[in-house]
């Protein structure tokens, strides 16, 4: 018999009760049990950042966190950024500034940027460049990603 636990987790505002094997990662629970396939698995060692989600507002590598550790938390995935069919300002900026190419790493960058801008609305380009260096992208060269996040930081500051 497999070691399983019943957990309660809220993902993008929707409450879920799910029976989870103790050894399974949060990424696997999100993707395979709950259908949130925007959380991508790249390296499965916490290096690439493609699996970044927000757990209680803090960026977390879903490949390094066990699903049972998410019991009682609020998880936000890339699917939670858009408002229905309307993309978030960050998603629109990534498109406008060509901050994505193949798109595999994009969900992790979006979630990292969303958390960072919430905590640091006055972020400079140098600070943004430093933060995004924690995630890997093999296509964009990072410039479009930095420009997109910087653009959103500026527009959010002006809206305050």
C-alpha positions as CSV (number, residue, x, y, z in Angstrom):
1,X,0.0,0.0,0.0
2,X,1.3,3.4,-0.9
3,X,1.8,6.1,1.8
4,X,-0.9,8.6,0.9
5,X,-2.3,11.7,2.6
6,X,-5.4,13.7,2.0
7,X,-4.5,17.3,1.5
8,X,-6.5,20.5,1.0
9,X,-4.9,23.1,-1.2
10,X,-6.3,26.2,-2.9
11,X,-5.0,26.7,-6.4
12,X,-5.8,29.9,-8.2
13,X,-8.7,30.5,-5.8
14,X,-10.2,27.0,-6.2
15,X,-10.2,24.7,-3.3
16,X,-9.1,21.1,-3.9
17,X,-9.1,18.0,-1.7
18,X,-6.8,15.5,-3.2
19,X,-5.3,12.2,-2.1
20,X,-1.5,12.5,-2.6
21,X,1.3,10.0,-2.4
22,X,3.8,11.4,0.1
23,X,6.7,11.0,-2.3
24,X,5.1,13.0,-5.2
25,X,6.2,16.5,-5.9
26,X,3.9,19.5,-5.9
27,X,4.6,19.8,-9.7
28,X,3.2,16.3,-10.2
29,X,0.2,17.0,-8.1
30,X,-0.6,20.2,-9.9
31,X,-0.1,18.8,-13.4
32,X,-1.3,15.2,-13.1
33,X,-3.9,15.3,-10.3
34,X,-5.3,18.8,-10.7
35,X,-4.7,19.5,-14.4
36,X,-2.7,22.7,-14.0
37,X,-0.3,21.9,-16.9
38,X,1.2,25.4,-17.1
39,X,3.6,24.3,-14.4
40,X,6.5,22.9,-16.5
41,X,9.1,20.4,-15.4
42,X,12.5,21.0,-16.8
43,X,15.5,19.8,-14.8
44,X,13.6,18.4,-11.8
45,X,16.5,19.6,-9.6
46,X,15.4,23.2,-8.9
47,X,17.9,24.7,-11.2
48,X,15.9,25.9,-14.2
49,X,12.9,27.5,-12.5
50,X,10.4,26.3,-15.1
51,X,8.3,24.9,-12.3
52,X,8.1,28.1,-10.3
53,X,4.7,28.7,-8.6
54,X,3.7,30.9,-5.8
55,X,2.9,29.2,-2.5
56,X,1.3,31.6,-0.1
57,X,2.6,34.4,-2.3
58,X,6.3,33.2,-2.2
59,X,8.0,31.7,-5.3
60,X,8.7,28.0,-4.9
61,X,10.2,25.4,-7.1
62,X,7.3,22.9,-7.4
63,X,9.7,20.1,-8.4
64,X,11.5,20.4,-5.0
65,X,8.4,20.6,-2.8
66,X,6.3,17.6,-1.9
67,X,2.6,17.9,-2.6
68,X,1.8,17.1,1.0
69,X,3.8,20.2,2.0
70,X,1.2,22.3,0.2
71,X,-1.6,21.1,2.6
72,X,-3.5,24.2,3.8
73,X,-1.7,26.6,1.4
74,X,-2.7,28.8,-1.4
75,X,-0.9,28.0,-4.6
76,X,-0.9,30.3,-7.6
77,X,0.1,28.9,-11.0
78,X,0.5,30.7,-14.4
79,X,-3.1,29.8,-15.1
80,X,-4.1,32.1,-12.3
81,X,-2.5,35.2,-13.9
82,X,-5.1,35.8,-16.6
83,X,-8.6,37.1,-15.8
84,X,-10.6,34.7,-18.0
85,X,-9.6,35.3,-21.6
86,X,-7.9,38.6,-20.6
87,X,-4.1,38.3,-20.1
88,X,-2.5,39.9,-17.2
89,X,-0.3,43.0,-17.7
90,X,2.8,40.9,-17.2
91,X,1.7,38.3,-19.8
92,X,0.9,41.1,-22.3
93,X,4.3,42.7,-21.7
94,X,6.1,39.4,-22.3
95,X,4.3,39.1,-25.6
96,X,4.9,42.8,-26.5
97,X,8.6,42.7,-25.7
98,X,9.2,39.2,-27.2
99,X,10.1,37.8,-23.7
100,X,9.2,34.3,-24.9
101,X,10.1,32.1,-27.8
102,X,9.5,28.4,-27.3
103,X,7.5,29.3,-24.1
104,X,8.7,26.4,-22.0
105,X,10.4,28.5,-19.3
106,X,7.8,31.4,-19.6
107,X,5.4,30.2,-16.8
108,X,8.3,30.1,-14.3
109,X,9.5,33.6,-15.3
110,X,6.0,35.0,-15.1
111,X,5.4,33.6,-11.6
112,X,8.8,34.7,-10.4
113,X,8.3,38.2,-11.8
114,X,4.7,38.5,-10.4
115,X,6.0,37.7,-6.9
116,X,9.0,40.0,-7.2
117,X,7.1,43.0,-8.4
118,X,4.5,42.5,-5.7
119,X,7.3,42.8,-3.2
120,X,9.5,45.3,-5.0
121,X,7.3,47.7,-7.1
122,X,10.2,50.1,-7.6
123,X,12.5,47.4,-9.0
124,X,15.3,48.7,-11.3
125,X,16.5,47.0,-14.5
126,X,19.6,45.8,-12.7
127,X,17.6,44.3,-9.9
128,X,15.2,42.6,-12.3
129,X,18.1,41.2,-14.3
130,X,19.6,39.8,-11.1
131,X,16.3,38.2,-10.1
132,X,15.6,36.6,-13.5
133,X,19.1,35.1,-13.5
134,X,17.7,32.5,-11.1
135,X,15.7,31.0,-13.9
136,X,17.1,29.5,-17.2
137,X,16.0,30.3,-20.7
138,X,17.8,28.9,-23.8
139,X,15.9,30.9,-26.4
140,X,15.5,34.6,-25.5
141,X,18.8,35.9,-24.3
142,X,16.8,37.4,-21.3
143,X,16.7,41.0,-22.8
144,X,13.0,40.8,-23.7
145,X,12.2,39.2,-20.3
146,X,13.9,42.1,-18.5
147,X,12.3,44.7,-20.7
148,X,8.8,43.2,-20.1
149,X,9.2,43.0,-16.4
150,X,10.7,46.6,-16.3
151,X,7.8,47.9,-18.4
152,X,5.3,46.4,-16.0
153,X,7.1,47.7,-13.0
154,X,7.0,51.2,-14.5
155,X,3.3,51.0,-15.3
156,X,2.3,49.6,-11.9
157,X,4.3,52.3,-10.2
158,X,2.6,55.0,-12.3
159,X,-0.8,53.5,-11.4
160,X,-0.1,53.9,-7.7
